Amino acid sequence: MRIIEYYLQQDSWLNLLREFLLGYGYLAMFYVMAVTVIYFLIFGLSIRHTLPLKRGFQYNSIKKLSGSEHVPPVSLLVPAYNEELTIKENVRSLLALNYPEYEVIVVNDGSQDDTFQVMVKEFQLKKVSSIVSDAIQTSKVRGIYHNPEYPQLYFIDKENGGKADALNAGINLSHYPLISTIDADSLLEKDALTRIARVYMENPKDTVAVGGNVRIVNSCTVEDGIVKHVTFPKKLLPALQNVEYIKAFLGGRIGWSAVNGLIIVSGAFGVFQKEKVIAVGGYRGGYPGEDMNIVIKLHRYCLENKIPYRVAFCPDAVCWTQAPDSYRILSSQRKRWGRGNLKNMVEEGFAMVFRPRYKVFGMLTLPYNILFETLNPYFRISGMLAILAYWMLNMTEWKTIVVFGLVNFLSCFILSLGALYIEETAFSRYPKLSDLNKMLFYSFLMFIGYRQIGVLWRLMGHIDFFRNNNTWGTMVRTNFNK
Amino acid sequence: MFTNLNLAIYFLYILALVNVVLIAAIYIIKMRNIKKQKIIDYFQQRFQDYLTYLHVNLEGKERLHVPPFKMNRVEQVALQERLNEMIDSFTGGASQKLLDLCEDLGFVHYHLDRLQSRSYRNKVDAAYHLGCMRVKEAVPALLQFLETHKYNSTLFVIARSISRCARDELDVRAMVSILMMHKKEFSDLLADIIKEATVDHAALFGEYLQANDPALVRLGLAGVKEYHDPKVSSVVYGLLDAQDTEIQRLAVRIYLKSAHFLPRNVVNKLIRHERVEIRLLTIQALTEWKHHTYLNEMKEALMDPDRRVMYASAVGLMELGQEGVVVLCGSALEMKGAGRGEAIQGIIEDEIKNLSTKLHDVEHLARYNAILYTYEKTFDENKRIYRIV
């Protein structure tokens, strides 16, 4: 109050504003420096672990392992809601995996379309009376379907309860100690499960979850549920998402997993210890972001009970997914992600952040996530407004703004290049030189509009959260090969 | 607002330079990958005749000849990769001829030299290839490498190479004891690795089953889990009461799978075990056996507090034919009115419904008649019973 009175006495509220903006400038500068340091640290770790990872999958014989009786049996859980267009191909691809012992449990979560009819007709399924575990409470299961001609395939028809609820129903029916979650609009590579199993087998007791790598299938040629020809997406939005995914998965998750700080195992493809998932109460229903929520709960459970554990990432186990190719669907997806992230932080994150008992997860992952993911839209938008104010109040000149803008752009672009470096060094999934040109071009293009609109979508997701808007939003499925 | 613009500009130059260097590095790697792929494609054409010659002459006694032309390093690597695949695919004389060819090509000598290299990358690559080529003289150096190696994925690459090259059981044991020092439970992966060695696996795993160290016992169990030998059941019998729940579960599973005769006292003990998974495993094993001896035990399991055991037992009884169905229907009738009785009746009805769609098959027809006859006789005494013929 005294400060305000002083400034009022001086009749200089503009000075007050200037002081405030200056203070904000320092805060923003430290924020940007901190985020950049953590980004580079994680990217450094990712790059450092690329060659050991490459050696791991290059020299460990996946072909031999896929025929071994020693790989652990896995239950694949496929939640399906209005997936009539893709479900057949997806299930066919799952039934053709190179893996010795596994089952596919498709869960129809009260679809409004013909998902149920398509499944029953395609695989000639008959209702069976099966006793399932009631380890996790779910919405009412209307029936369990099976056909002895497809002994590995089970189909659960249940009332709508959301993706998490469908996964929980799948867990209750599953017969094996490992569960794998797979989105119904995604395709697994034939040896993806073996690759993840290899990582699990190296330390089965401690490995509570292993995440797979998700790549964009748009524009690729798909035959019989298998990606036959990899092509860089032709449309703008999938192309931007492609470079975004490469950056997030290769540049981020390899590094985070190296310090056991991975906060998310993608819902599109991941493997979990069933026992631990049940111990934390299964997937949290009723809200998006269940894939992040389950991983946070696993970290919390293991750390609170002093159970040695790791959440690993397996970049060579690839799952191909359809990326939204229209503005409407993409914005809806990103708002949902923003809402889910905020909910997870409010529900779990704030209770664990900066508490040493939660080790790397509490001291690095969560602060990073809260400050630089959850609060990111607020800093970004206020930053833009502050720059405007600096210019209007003659606190800076255009040259300074341009220089700092370029510093920001070039330091962020290094991270995009780092991800491409990892891609080319270890995977090189896009064989043509023109693909690399496109990846570089779209990495650059991301900075012009796409990232900014992403911030806006996230903010709108937060608004939805505060308004208790919990709808799933727009989601349209198309056939593969589109 | 004070900003040290000059400093920022210098920093900008550095960032721009790093960006340029990274872009250049990425393009160099890309070009190298493309070039490598081109050479491999060319290799496929150039070596077509030679690979055909190898396939044709694998069975003969004559030693395989090296290619009649000079190869560059990338071509050598491509040929080596192809030979590694072929060695894995063939056994006996054919495999030995390929191993001899690798020696004649100088691959063995080359990788033995690289195993002594200071470069970690070269050492790992050499270890892998020596393993593929089953080079026995590489074992001491590989064991030394394994001993000093930290715990990560590459550790198992070296271990697998040792197993492939092992001269005798002592080499395998040495490899196992080094890996066990890491105190991680990778018994299944290790069992898979051990099975690559040309030693008597059963004897080795049998030895581990009798060890005092639980980690070795787990390894032994992982090794014999697919064996159907009565000798195995007698060895794991002693582990049925193990304190370690994982060891106990594995032991019960292997015992039930490998035993050719299950003493009634053991079945009784297992079917009343406090752990539901043990009870479930037992019922599933009895179902597979399809033996009337355990009819009473399966009937008892219908009363199990866990519904999964009850269900498995009902399915098992139906698999036993007429006698089992009589017991099942009788039990359902006894428990009529209770939820359990309804559930059992539902299971029988489902089976009847399921079989009714497969009456074109004689076996299913007979089964359908047997179940339907007993079911209707038990639940609807006054109803006239028809059989489909």
Contacts between the chains, C-beta under 8 A, distances in Angstrom:
chain1	res1	chain2	res2	distance
A	21	B	1	7.8
A	22	B	1	5.7
A	25	B	1	6.0
A	51	B	121	7.6
A	52	B	152	5.9
A	52	B	153	6.8
A	52	B	154	6.6
A	53	B	153	7.4
A	55	B	124	5.8
A	55	B	153	6.8
A	55	B	154	5.2
A	55	B	157	7.0
A	56	B	152	7.4
A	56	B	153	3.1
A	56	B	154	6.6
A	56	B	157	7.7
A	57	B	153	7.9
A	59	B	124	7.0
A	59	B	125	7.9
A	59	B	128	4.4
A	59	B	154	7.2
A	59	B	157	4.2
A	60	B	153	6.4
A	60	B	156	6.4
A	60	B	157	6.0
A	60	B	160	7.7
A	61	B	88	7.6
A	61	B	160	7.4
A	63	B	88	7.8
A	64	B	88	7.0
A	65	B	192	7.1
A	68	B	192	5.0
A	69	B	225	7.2
A	69	B	226	4.8
A	70	B	188	4.1
A	70	B	189	6.7
A	70	B	191	5.6
A	70	B	192	4.1
A	70	B	222	6.5
A	71	B	188	7.5
A	72	B	188	7.0
A	126	B	354	6.6
A	126	B	357	7.6
A	127	B	350	8.0
A	128	B	350	6.4
A	128	B	354	7.7
A	129	B	343	7.9
A	129	B	346	5.3
A	129	B	347	5.6
A	129	B	350	4.6
A	130	B	311	7.3
A	131	B	307	4.6
A	131	B	308	5.0
A	131	B	310	7.2
A	131	B	311	3.8
A	131	B	343	7.8
A	133	B	308	6.9
A	198	B	153	7.9
A	198	B	189	7.9
A	199	B	153	7.8
A	201	B	186	6.1
A	201	B	188	5.7
A	201	B	189	4.1
A	202	B	153	6.3
A	202	B	156	6.4
A	202	B	184	7.7
A	202	B	186	5.8
A	202	B	189	6.3
A	203	B	184	5.1
A	203	B	185	7.6
A	203	B	186	6.4
A	204	B	185	6.0
A	204	B	186	6.7
A	204	B	188	7.1
A	205	B	184	7.2
A	205	B	185	4.4
A	206	B	184	7.3
A	390	B	1	6.8
A	395	B	1	4.9
A	396	B	1	5.8
A	396	B	3	7.3
A	399	B	5	7.1
A	400	B	3	5.5
A	400	B	5	5.9
A	400	B	8	7.9
A	403	B	5	6.2
A	403	B	8	5.0
A	403	B	9	5.9
A	403	B	12	6.1
A	404	B	3	7.7
A	404	B	8	6.5
A	406	B	12	5.6
A	407	B	8	6.0
A	407	B	11	6.0
A	407	B	12	5.4
A	407	B	15	6.4
A	410	B	12	6.8
A	410	B	15	3.9
A	410	B	16	6.0
A	410	B	18	7.9
A	410	B	19	5.6
A	411	B	15	5.7
A	413	B	19	5.8
A	414	B	15	6.9
A	414	B	18	5.8
A	414	B	19	6.0
A	414	B	22	6.5
A	417	B	19	6.5
A	417	B	22	4.1
A	417	B	23	6.4
A	417	B	26	6.5
A	418	B	22	7.2
A	420	B	26	5.3
A	421	B	22	6.4
A	421	B	25	6.5
A	421	B	26	5.5
A	421	B	29	7.4
A	424	B	26	5.5
A	424	B	29	4.5
A	424	B	30	5.4
A	424	B	33	6.8
A	425	B	29	6.0
A	428	B	30	7.5
A	428	B	33	5.0
A	431	B	33	8.0
A	431	B	34	7.5
A	431	B	37	7.0
A	433	B	30	6.2
A	433	B	31	7.6
A	433	B	34	6.4
A	436	B	26	6.9
A	436	B	27	7.2
A	436	B	30	5.0
A	440	B	23	7.1
A	440	B	26	7.8
